[in-house]
Amino acid sequence: MSEAIRLHDLSCDATLQAAIERAAIAVLRSGQYIQGPKVSELEQDLGHFCKVKHAVAVSSGSDALYLSLQALGIGSGDEVITSPFTFFASASAIARVGARPVFVDVDAASLLIKASEIAKAINTKTKAIIAVDLYGQCAAYEEIDSQLNEHSSDTEKKPKGQSQKIALIEDAAQSLGAQRKGKMAGSLASISCLSFYPTKTLGGVGEGGMLLCENAELAEQFRSLRNQGSLERYNHQHLGGNHRMDAIQAVVLLEKLKYLPGWIAKRQAIAESYAKAFVSESSLAEFINPIELVTENQSAYALYVVRAKQRDQLMKHLRENKIECEIHYPKALHLQKAFGNLGYQMGDFPVAEGASSEVLALPMHPNLSENDVERVIQTIKAFYFT
């Protein structure tokens, strides 16, 4: 009987597993469990990897988003624009600081937030944009920047006090290792937020996140906010919280980071095999439509997602054949009960709503073999053609 093909495979080879265990044991023996030199080393290495001056490790990707807004002073009465087609934390971080999430629809081919829709949603209450790097590829930040620059030019003509500077935040939780126009994910906005949840391209053995920026003062504020608003013990300058990273997460990530470029290359090769079967040489193109890779993007393929006809029946068929798959995401955020107070309704964002009824994530991880990929493809063919 065939073994199950995992959607994500978190196992390590023997060499990496042994290195992680040695590093974790060293932390346990050191007595330095929170922050410390290994967390600082991770910050340095991730900043270098993403080509950003400052990296600040925190407790999760969700907290990274929250702290980015808190550091900017965003709160009650403010609005932050983001995508309705993403993980809940992209928008809940906005509500957590007391601001109002404002959703705009996504591009039909890539499902990335649409710059032209952002422009329509900007008003005097808008304080930031959280652009989401979805499934491993980056949003079109230069197009969003262009919209913000046009808005800034317009507001300069208004009476003094009405102009504003809108911050651009990169939600890079799914895109570490990706590139856009030769620039690394994590370096594409004034603030970028990473997640190290175990299923990410660089995943830990629990929770973890990171804030990236070029501005030294902003980085210092992140360090304060993650530690109860304090840079010096018992001297609190801000109302921060406990958002620190554990040292064990840091050493696991340091070991895995050495392998990340090779893992990204393997993910990209697997994606090419899928695309060849679904687009280039197959009548499957009538039934399976991979999410489009935007020009000048190199995706990290944190997920490999397609839009599928008879999606729910296909998902059942794959699972019956021991092939794991999931829906990312089954309900757009504007229709979530938690955001019911915002007043959105079905039909407000038709592209996001349509995608939620069709998207399906197929197995994608560096441990997939060529035989595994072929089995996924043939199982999908069997569903549509037998």
Order of alpha helices (4+ residues) and beta strands (2+ residues): alpha-alpha-beta-alpha-beta-alpha-beta-alpha-beta-alpha-beta-beta-beta-beta-beta-alpha-beta-beta-alpha-alpha-beta-beta-beta-alpha-alpha-beta-alpha
